[in-house]
Amino acid sequence: MHDRFLKACRCEPVDRVPIWLMRQAGRFMAEYRAIRSQHDLLTMIRTPELAAEVTLQPIRAFGMDAAIIFADILPLLETLGLKLRFVSGRGPVIDNPVQTPEAVDQLHRLPVQESLQGTFEAIRLVRRELEGKAPLIGFSGAPFTLACYAIEGSTSRDYHLARQFMYQETRAWHALMDRLTDAVIAYLQAQQQAGAQALQLFDSWAGLLSPEAYRAYVLPHMQTIFASLSGVPVIHFATGNPALIPLLQEAGGDVIGLDWRCSIQETLPRIQAGRALQGNLDPAILLTSPEVIRREAQNLLRAVGERPGFIFNLGHGVLKQTPEAHVRVLIETVQQHGVVPTP
Ligand code: CP3
């Protein structure tokens, strides 16, 4: 079994730096677009054979060191009774967003086993296909990022309705976060049970908060989640605000996922021993040229040096305009230059 990714998560010695890319299963691949042109996104997520196929596509094409199950963070909101649609050109839309304390009281509590069955079955299929090739990562949105969508009802530049609700309806905010926390725990535990070998929490919009707001409105819920998970490494990824890094560690996670705005050199000394790091090449670098990609990837590898516990990734998801050949250049660069000398 090729497990340098899992070893790096645990800060164990590896033969070379492992690499995978957030959003590696997706639109930058022609093979993905061919399947997607036949099915809508939610159908692909709910159909185990389709989800398994697009999960495996980047592994077959580029040989990343980990696969991530093809799913999305938002279908979990359906277990709370929210009506989710993806509208082309607009992104996700929730027809009944949660905008009052009464709406929080009326949320449903549907079992994840039934609503998200397709994802658990897809995990079983992918594990069978991948045995011996690469480990499989399961994932969930974190409660704050999920609450942003639940309250706002669509993608937003700054999620100010969610932030307003948080400050103004604090009791209802914590009730909503409690409900989301329960759902996230059930979802991640079920993915682990189905065969996910690592888990990632995406707190994509946490960087909209100050450290004080994160501590008051988010941290306790994240601590509940991390305390409820065991047996597989958990990656804690957030974007946007380097001042949150100490708080992300206080919340938990075996691996801290860094976005591209953080300086790796300044961040390394702030990561506690025993915790691995993942990141953080700017996804826009993959739009440039093979020369720039090689230079920037080598700079990042050099900056990290021989610290045990590093997983090469982008600082956020791969952009859909990325040429496939550029992904290949990046993977090959890390395969050639990410060699860790044996002590
Ligand atoms: O990493 C992977 O390859 C696994 C698949 C994955 C998807 N979404 C599939 C998807 C993962 C890990 C996600 C996470 C996700 N989804 C996040 C957190 C990560 C991040 O990027 O911050 C968020 C915020 C979402 C919510 C979401 N899903 C939005 C806002 C959109 C629409 C915007 C867009 O990019 O079009 C989606 C749709 C979505 N999820 C796509 C994919 C491949 C594009 C769907 C398509 O084919 O049209």
Residues whose N, C-alpha, C, O or C-beta is under 5 A from the ligand:
A	BS01	CP3	L21 M22 R23 Q24 A25 G26 R27 R36 L41 I68 I69 F70 A71 D72 I73 G91 P92 F202 S204 G317
